[in-house]
Amino acid sequence: MTTGAYQLLNLADAPAPALYEGKVVTDKTFGHATYGCMICCGYRGAFFDQNPIIANLSGGTLFNAIGYNACGGAKTFLNGYATSWWSDNNGIVTVTPRTATGVNFGSANANADMPNLPQRGIYDGTSCPVQDTLDSGPVNVGRKMPLITSTCTSPSPFLGAGSFRLQASWGTFGGCVLSDLKDIPGNGKCNGNCFDTTPDASGHYLHYCVSGPRTANSSCTQFIDTGFPFTSVKF
């Protein structure tokens, strides 16, 4: 016989009536069952998994509505609770369920309305209270920039010994070119325009390379996405 916690989830990821009683068979030989009142686990907060959402002209960008499970604290997809998705400026970006599509350069807000989102955790077997919750976040629309060139320098001129620098340029056929760099701690050596760390006792190492594309603003003066894109693959 075993004891412990269990959880029942709606696999359709959609609002459903609360369950008031749960039963788990713990001994199939003698037919023993464990009873208990279901604990309602609602959600704390609602937000998009990208902030800001970066969209390209005529290109769709996927994003999700998520929140924190009130009982365990884990991030959980809330897309199934949203009954309507929209943009506050369709001249900049259009928004459909989980997708933002750029129409013109600029910024707007994506919105998702969840009229029956369960709130917080309830421990007395009653149903979760529901609340009309609006999820809203910025969308920046820019031009997509493929990777043109990249280089590796070891050690990094900024960090010194035990580091390396990845540097790259992204551009378009219209002449828009922007560059960026990333200094990363790590012992090893450059391998062409990438970097290989010193192998460990088992002979494994990490292979770092610049990735792309990136997104720039309409005037091609700065990137509007966040973070320097690179990959690290273990061999």
Sine and cosine of phi, psi and omega as CSV:
sin_phi,cos_phi,sin_psi,cos_psi,sin_omega,cos_omega
0.00,0.00,0.64,-0.77,-0.02,-1.00
-0.81,-0.58,0.34,-0.94,0.07,-1.00
-0.75,-0.66,0.32,-0.95,0.02,-1.00
0.42,-0.91,-0.05,-1.00,-0.02,-1.00
-1.00,-0.07,0.44,-0.90,0.08,-1.00
-0.65,-0.76,0.33,-0.95,-0.04,-1.00
-0.66,-0.75,0.70,-0.71,0.08,-1.00
-0.94,-0.33,0.79,-0.61,-0.03,-1.00
-0.87,-0.48,0.53,-0.85,0.14,-0.99
-0.99,0.12,0.95,-0.30,-0.09,-1.00
-0.93,0.38,-0.29,0.96,0.05,-1.00
-0.98,0.21,-0.12,0.99,0.02,-1.00
0.81,0.59,0.74,0.67,-0.01,-1.00
-0.68,-0.73,0.36,-0.93,0.02,-1.00
-0.84,0.53,0.61,-0.79,0.00,-1.00
-0.50,-0.87,0.43,-0.90,0.06,-1.00
-0.86,0.51,0.54,-0.84,0.00,-1.00
-0.93,0.37,0.49,-0.87,0.10,-1.00
-0.99,-0.11,0.71,-0.71,-0.11,-0.99
-0.99,-0.14,-0.32,0.95,-0.03,-1.00
-0.59,-0.81,0.62,-0.78,0.03,-1.00
-0.82,-0.58,0.51,-0.86,0.02,-1.00
-0.66,-0.75,0.74,-0.68,0.05,-1.00
-0.80,-0.59,0.78,-0.62,0.05,-1.00
-0.98,0.19,0.88,-0.48,-0.05,-1.00
-0.96,-0.27,-0.20,0.98,0.01,-1.00
-0.56,-0.83,1.00,-0.09,-0.06,-1.00
-0.95,0.31,-0.39,0.92,-0.03,-1.00
-0.92,0.39,-0.74,0.67,-0.06,-1.00
-0.96,-0.29,0.09,1.00,0.10,-0.99
0.97,0.26,0.45,0.89,-0.01,-1.00
-0.98,0.19,0.68,-0.73,0.03,-1.00
-0.77,-0.64,0.54,-0.84,0.03,-1.00
-0.95,-0.30,0.79,-0.61,0.00,-1.00
-0.96,-0.27,0.43,-0.90,0.10,-1.00
-0.13,-0.99,0.49,-0.87,0.06,-1.00
-0.96,0.28,0.68,-0.73,0.04,-1.00
-0.92,0.40,0.63,-0.77,0.09,-1.00
-0.99,-0.11,0.82,-0.57,0.02,-1.00
-0.99,0.15,0.84,-0.54,0.02,-1.00
-0.93,-0.37,0.98,-0.19,0.05,-1.00
-1.00,0.09,-0.47,-0.88,-0.08,-1.00
-0.73,-0.68,0.52,-0.86,0.07,-1.00
-0.94,-0.34,0.90,-0.43,0.05,-1.00
0.97,0.24,0.27,-0.96,0.08,-1.00
-0.50,-0.86,0.74,-0.68,-0.03,-1.00
-0.39,-0.92,0.25,-0.97,0.03,-1.00
-1.00,0.04,0.48,-0.87,-0.05,-1.00
-0.98,0.20,-0.02,1.00,0.13,-0.99
-0.79,-0.62,0.70,-0.71,0.02,-1.00
-0.52,-0.85,0.98,-0.20,0.02,1.00
-0.99,0.14,0.23,-0.97,0.17,-0.98
-0.99,0.17,0.76,-0.65,-0.01,-1.00
-0.97,-0.25,0.85,-0.52,0.01,-1.00
-0.85,-0.53,0.52,-0.85,0.05,-1.00
-0.97,-0.26,0.36,-0.93,0.03,-1.00
-0.86,0.51,0.81,-0.59,0.03,-1.00
0.88,0.47,0.25,0.97,0.03,-1.00
-0.88,-0.48,0.72,-0.70,-0.01,-1.00
-1.00,0.07,0.68,-0.73,0.06,-1.00
-0.89,-0.45,0.81,-0.59,0.01,-1.00
-0.99,0.13,0.62,-0.78,0.09,-1.00
-0.51,-0.86,0.21,-0.98,-0.07,-1.00
-0.74,-0.67,0.52,-0.85,0.21,-0.98
-1.00,0.01,0.80,-0.61,-0.03,-1.00
-0.71,-0.71,0.28,-0.96,0.06,-1.00
-0.43,-0.90,0.10,-0.99,0.00,-1.00
-0.99,-0.12,0.79,-0.62,0.10,-0.99
-0.88,0.48,0.79,-0.61,-0.13,-0.99
-0.95,0.32,-0.35,0.94,-0.02,-1.00
-1.00,-0.03,-0.73,0.68,-0.06,-1.00
-0.97,-0.23,-0.29,0.96,0.02,-1.00
1.00,0.09,0.00,1.00,-0.05,-1.00
-0.97,0.24,0.53,-0.85,0.10,-1.00
-0.94,0.35,0.69,-0.72,-0.09,-1.00
-0.70,-0.72,0.65,-0.76,0.06,-1.00
-0.93,0.37,0.72,-0.70,0.01,-1.00
-0.90,-0.44,0.20,0.98,-0.08,-1.00
-0.81,0.59,-0.60,0.80,-0.06,-1.00
-0.92,0.39,-0.30,0.95,0.02,-1.00
-1.00,0.08,-0.27,0.96,-0.05,-1.00
-0.98,0.19,0.83,-0.56,0.01,-1.00
-0.99,-0.16,-0.26,0.97,0.04,-1.00
-0.49,-0.87,0.60,-0.80,0.02,-1.00
-0.77,-0.64,0.68,-0.73,0.00,-1.00
-0.35,-0.94,0.25,-0.97,0.08,-1.00
-0.95,-0.30,0.54,-0.84,0.06,-1.00
-1.00,0.07,0.01,1.00,0.08,-1.00
-0.43,-0.90,1.00,-0.05,-0.02,-1.00
-0.93,0.36,-0.21,0.98,0.09,-1.00
-0.97,0.26,-0.29,0.96,0.02,-1.00
-0.97,-0.24,-0.74,0.68,-0.04,-1.00
-0.47,-0.88,0.63,-0.78,0.13,-0.99
-0.97,-0.23,0.55,-0.84,-0.05,-1.00
-0.78,-0.62,0.82,-0.57,0.15,-0.99
-0.86,-0.51,0.13,-0.99,-0.05,-1.00
-0.76,0.65,0.91,-0.41,0.09,-1.00
0.93,0.37,0.20,0.98,-0.06,-1.00
-0.68,-0.73,0.76,-0.65,0.11,-0.99
-0.91,-0.42,0.80,-0.60,-0.04,-1.00
-0.87,-0.50,0.85,-0.53,-0.03,-1.00
-0.94,0.35,0.68,-0.74,0.04,-1.00
-0.91,-0.41,-0.64,0.77,-0.01,-1.00
-0.47,-0.88,0.35,-0.94,0.02,-1.00
-0.89,0.46,0.61,-0.79,0.04,-1.00
0.64,-0.77,-0.26,-0.97,-0.03,-1.00
-0.75,-0.66,0.56,-0.83,0.08,-1.00
-0.48,-0.88,-0.04,-1.00,0.01,-1.00
-0.90,-0.43,0.69,-0.73,0.16,-0.99
-1.00,-0.06,0.59,-0.81,-0.05,-1.00
-0.71,-0.70,0.56,-0.83,0.10,-0.99
-0.64,-0.77,0.82,-0.58,-0.03,-1.00
-0.98,-0.18,0.79,-0.61,0.04,-1.00
-0.87,-0.50,1.00,-0.03,-0.13,-0.99
-0.95,0.30,-0.30,0.96,-0.05,-1.00
-0.76,-0.65,0.75,0.66,-0.02,-1.00
-0.99,0.14,0.87,-0.49,0.04,-1.00
-0.88,0.48,0.65,-0.76,-0.06,-1.00
-0.93,-0.37,0.66,-0.75,0.11,-0.99
0.70,0.71,0.00,-1.00,-0.03,-1.00
-0.99,-0.17,0.64,-0.77,0.03,-1.00
-0.86,-0.52,0.75,-0.67,-0.14,-0.99
-0.91,-0.41,0.26,0.97,-0.04,-1.00
-0.92,-0.40,0.23,0.97,0.04,-1.00
1.00,0.08,-0.07,1.00,0.03,-1.00
-0.99,0.17,0.24,-0.97,-0.01,-1.00
-0.96,0.28,0.44,-0.90,0.04,-1.00
-0.91,0.41,0.66,-0.75,0.18,-0.98
-0.93,0.36,0.59,-0.81,0.01,-1.00
-0.93,-0.38,0.41,-0.91,-0.05,-1.00
-0.56,-0.83,0.62,-0.78,0.09,-1.00
-0.95,0.30,0.92,-0.40,-0.11,-0.99
-0.88,-0.48,0.78,-0.63,0.04,-1.00
-0.97,-0.24,0.84,-0.54,0.10,-0.99
-0.98,-0.19,0.80,-0.60,-0.06,-1.00
-0.61,-0.79,0.60,-0.80,0.02,-1.00
-0.32,-0.95,0.37,-0.93,-0.07,-1.00
-0.96,0.26,0.54,-0.84,0.12,-0.99
-0.83,-0.56,0.82,-0.58,0.07,-1.00
-0.96,-0.29,0.80,-0.60,-0.02,-1.00
-0.96,-0.29,0.80,-0.61,-0.01,-1.00
-0.62,-0.78,-0.25,-0.97,-0.01,-1.00
-0.98,-0.19,0.69,-0.73,0.00,-1.00
-0.97,0.25,0.74,-0.67,-0.09,-1.00
-0.85,-0.53,0.94,-0.33,0.07,-1.00
-0.95,0.32,0.42,-0.91,0.04,-1.00
-0.93,0.36,0.76,-0.65,0.00,-1.00
-0.98,-0.21,-0.85,0.52,-0.03,-1.00
-0.64,-0.77,0.40,-0.92,0.10,-1.00
-0.52,-0.86,0.48,-0.88,0.00,-1.00
-0.68,-0.73,0.34,-0.94,0.09,-1.00
-0.83,-0.56,0.69,-0.73,0.06,-1.00
-0.77,-0.63,0.77,-0.63,0.02,-1.00
-0.68,-0.73,0.81,-0.58,0.01,1.00
-0.98,0.19,0.18,-0.98,0.06,-1.00
-0.91,0.41,0.74,-0.67,0.05,-1.00
-0.87,0.50,-0.38,0.93,-0.04,-1.00
-1.00,-0.02,-0.71,0.70,-0.07,-1.00
-1.00,0.00,-0.38,0.92,0.02,-1.00
0.99,0.15,-0.44,-0.90,-0.09,-1.00
-0.83,0.56,0.57,-0.82,0.00,-1.00
0.97,0.26,0.56,0.83,-0.01,-1.00
-0.40,-0.92,0.11,-0.99,0.07,-1.00
-0.47,-0.88,0.28,-0.96,0.00,-1.00
-0.82,-0.58,0.78,-0.63,0.18,-0.98
-0.97,-0.24,0.77,-0.64,-0.04,-1.00
-0.73,-0.68,0.60,-0.80,-0.08,-1.00
-0.44,-0.90,0.29,-0.96,0.10,-1.00
-0.80,-0.60,0.64,-0.77,0.07,-1.00
-0.85,-0.52,0.58,-0.81,-0.04,-1.00
-0.37,-0.93,0.08,-1.00,0.02,-1.00
-0.78,-0.62,0.20,-0.98,0.02,-1.00
-0.93,0.38,-0.31,0.95,0.02,-1.00
-0.98,0.18,0.04,1.00,0.06,-1.00
0.99,-0.10,0.06,1.00,0.04,-1.00
-0.99,0.16,0.88,-0.47,0.00,-1.00
-0.70,-0.71,0.79,-0.61,0.06,-1.00
-0.76,-0.65,0.50,-0.86,-0.03,-1.00
-0.84,-0.54,0.36,-0.93,0.01,-1.00
-0.39,-0.92,0.27,-0.96,0.00,-1.00
-0.56,-0.83,0.32,-0.95,0.00,-1.00
-0.62,-0.78,0.84,-0.54,0.08,-1.00
-0.99,-0.11,0.79,-0.61,-0.12,-0.99
-0.75,-0.66,0.76,-0.65,0.09,-1.00
-0.92,0.39,0.61,-0.79,0.04,-1.00
0.32,-0.95,0.68,-0.73,0.06,-1.00
-1.00,-0.05,0.66,-0.75,0.00,-1.00
0.40,-0.92,-0.54,-0.84,-0.03,-1.00
-0.49,-0.87,0.41,-0.91,0.07,-1.00
-0.94,0.35,0.62,-0.79,0.07,-1.00
-0.81,-0.59,1.00,0.02,-0.14,-0.99
0.93,0.38,-0.80,-0.60,0.02,-1.00
-1.00,-0.08,0.22,0.98,0.04,-1.00
-0.88,-0.47,-0.07,-1.00,-0.05,-1.00
-0.66,-0.76,0.71,-0.70,0.07,-1.00
-0.92,-0.40,0.81,-0.59,0.05,-1.00
-0.96,0.28,0.30,-0.95,0.04,-1.00
-0.90,0.43,0.78,-0.63,-0.02,-1.00
-0.86,0.52,0.56,-0.83,0.05,-1.00
-0.99,0.12,-0.15,-0.99,-0.07,-1.00
-0.88,0.48,-0.42,0.91,0.01,-1.00
-1.00,-0.05,0.02,1.00,0.01,-1.00
1.00,0.05,0.09,1.00,0.00,-1.00
-1.00,0.09,0.52,-0.85,0.04,-1.00
-0.52,-0.85,0.27,-0.96,0.04,-1.00
-0.97,-0.22,0.68,-0.74,-0.01,-1.00
-0.92,-0.38,0.94,-0.35,-0.04,-1.00
-0.99,-0.15,0.72,-0.70,0.08,-1.00
-0.58,-0.81,0.48,-0.87,0.11,-0.99
-0.95,0.33,0.58,-0.81,0.06,-1.00
-0.82,-0.58,0.00,-1.00,-0.01,-1.00
-0.28,-0.96,-0.10,-1.00,-0.01,1.00
-0.99,0.10,-0.08,-1.00,0.12,-0.99
-0.78,-0.62,0.09,-1.00,-0.05,-1.00
-0.80,-0.60,0.76,-0.65,0.00,-1.00
-0.93,-0.37,0.31,-0.95,0.06,-1.00
-0.96,0.27,0.10,-0.99,-0.12,-0.99
-0.90,0.44,-0.52,0.86,-0.03,-1.00
-1.00,-0.02,0.04,1.00,0.03,-1.00
0.83,0.55,0.70,0.71,0.04,-1.00
-0.95,-0.31,-0.29,0.96,0.00,-1.00
-0.28,-0.96,0.37,-0.93,0.12,-0.99
-0.97,0.26,0.58,-0.82,0.06,-1.00
-0.95,-0.32,-0.07,1.00,0.14,-0.99
-1.00,0.06,0.11,-0.99,-0.07,-1.00
-0.89,-0.45,0.64,-0.77,0.08,-1.00
1.00,0.07,0.50,-0.87,0.05,-1.00
-1.00,0.05,0.86,-0.52,-0.09,-1.00
-0.99,0.16,0.86,-0.51,0.09,-1.00
-0.52,-0.86,0.36,-0.93,0.03,-1.00
-0.91,-0.42,0.51,-0.86,0.12,-0.99
-0.74,-0.68,0.92,-0.39,-0.08,-1.00
-0.93,-0.38,0.74,-0.68,0.00,-1.00
-1.00,0.01,0.76,-0.65,0.07,-1.00
-0.89,-0.45,0.00,0.00,0.00,0.00
